[in-house]
Structure formats: structure tokens, C-alpha cells
């Protein structure tokens, strides 16, 4: 990220950041990816009652033969 500017108050304390739209959109995309990953991890930890893939496939195969 280049060309990042900061806005300061009267005392010189940084209050805002200005950055190019492309950089903002990149950050926004990365945050969305992180949120998705965190939600997926939470769902994995809290998941219950799921079957193993192999058991699921066997059930489907048995149902198709019946």
C-alpha cells in the first residue's frame, strides 16, 4: 500500500487515514475473506450430528440399489 495519507487534529494527533480506492477495496476483500474463514472455523467447532463422508456415500449407494 502506497500513497496513504493521514489527517491530524490541531495538536498533530492522527485522526483519519486516506488511502487510494484500490487499496481500500483490497483491504475490504481481505477482511471479508477473514470473516468467512472465522465463520467457517466457528461452524466446524460447533458442528454436531454430521455423518462421515464414507458413511454418507454408502447410504446413498444402498438407496440407489433399493
C-alpha positions in Angstrom: 0.0 0.0 0.0 1.4 3.3 -1.1 0.1 6.9 -1.0 -1.5 6.6 2.4 -2.2 10.0 3.9 -3.2 10.8 7.4 -5.4 13.7 8.7 -4.4 15.2 12.0 -6.2 17.4 14.5 -4.9 20.8 15.7 -2.5 19.1 18.1 -1.0 16.9 15.4 -2.7 13.7 16.6 -3.6 11.4 13.7 -7.4 11.1 13.4 -8.1 9.7 9.9 -6.4 7.8 7.2 -6.8 8.5 3.4 -5.9 5.8 1.0 -6.5 5.1 -2.6 -9.7 3.3 -3.5 -7.9 0.3 -4.9 -6.1 -0.2 -1.6 -9.4 0.2 0.3 -11.1 -2.4 -1.9 -8.2 -4.8 -1.4 -8.4 -4.4 2.4 -12.2 -4.8 2.3 -11.8 -8.0 0.3 -9.2 -9.4 2.7 -11.5 -8.6 5.7 -14.4 -10.4 4.0 -12.2 -13.4 3.4 -11.1 -13.3 7.1 -14.7 -13.1 8.3 -15.6 -16.0 6.1 -12.7 -18.1 7.4 -13.7 -17.3 11.0 -17.3 -18.2 10.4 -16.2 -21.5 8.8 -14.0 -22.3 11.8 -16.8 -21.5 14.2 -19.2 -23.7 12.3 -16.6 -26.5 12.3 -16.1 -26.2 16.1 -19.8 -26.1 16.8 -20.9 -28.8 14.3 -22.7 -31.8 15.6 -24.6 -34.7 14.3 -22.8 -35.0 11.0 -22.0 -38.3 9.3 -18.7 -39.3 7.9 -18.4 -38.9 4.2 -17.9 -42.6 3.6 -20.9 -43.5 5.6 -23.0 -40.9 3.7 -21.8 -42.3 0.3 -22.6 -45.9 1.4 -26.2 -44.8 2.4 -26.7 -43.1 -1.0 -25.3 -46.2 -2.9 -27.6 -48.5 -0.8 -30.6 -46.3 -1.5 -29.9 -46.3 -5.3 -29.7 -50.2 -5.3 -33.0 -50.5 -3.4 
